[in-house]
Amino acid sequence: MLRSSKFEIRRSIRKDNMKRIVFALALITATLLHADEPNAILARVDRLRNPLDSFAIDVELTAFTGAKSETQKFRVYGRGSDRSVVEFTWPQSEKGKYLLMLRDAMWFYLPTASRPIRISPMQRLMGQASNGDVARTSFSADYNAASVESDGGNWRLELAAKDLSVAYARVQLWVDKATSEPRRADFYVASGKLIKRAWYREYGELDGRRVVTAIEIEDLLRTGNRTLMHYSALASRDNPERMFTKDGFAR
């Protein structure tokens, strides 16, 4: 009888300990999930794409179509997460052209035209890179992170466009759990069709900060077509407000 009581006591203690362990694990899991709330992950991703509030950065695009390739160069001036100016710097024949992006609106400036031309951020700039791909350096400006799921060593975020003017209606983004570095992004149009995929190929130090330095964009509608975007010479720059106004834009 005494042995039976001792056995029951031990079993009761083991059950209590197990409950405490399960409760602790649940608490830890809940804490981790809260810490990795979708928009918090997205904010960390954006810091690797654009760590400065006011900046300038060089962008080189090389488009590959079969055995052919073509390269253009740009200087991007940004302020905040939703205003930017793209200056065409190479080849020589493209100099004097600019793009101005203000939140969800974009204008194209030609040296031969008296007025700017309203264009779409989704319009191709070169190869698989759209105007918005070059002018915008932040996901958070255009998308809400609707959900997050674990996918091996990555988080998979579902990004939903904030409004209909955004170039892509939906984006799936894979983010490294350990580093918050984006690894891949799939871009969908409003019809639900997957049209292109971006691979975040290289990271490096620019202006003393770790940032994305190379992105490869695949055209999923034209197999074999791809565009490589290289970033360099990131620098803090006090871009004046007048740079980002349609009427006061100084070329």
Secondary structure, DSSP 8 states (H G I E B T S, - for coil): -HHHHHHHHHHHHHHHHHHHHHHHHHHHHHHHHHHT-HHHHHHHHHHHH---SEEEEEEEEEEEETTEEEEEEEEEEEETTTEEEEEEEESGGGTT-EEEEETTEEEEE-TT-SS-EEE-TTSEEETTEEHHHHH---STTTEEEEEEEEETTEEEEEEEESSTTSS-SEEEEEEETTT--EEEEEEE-TTS-EEEEEEEEEEEEETTEEEEEEEEEEESSSTT-EEEEEEEEEEE----GGGG-TTT---
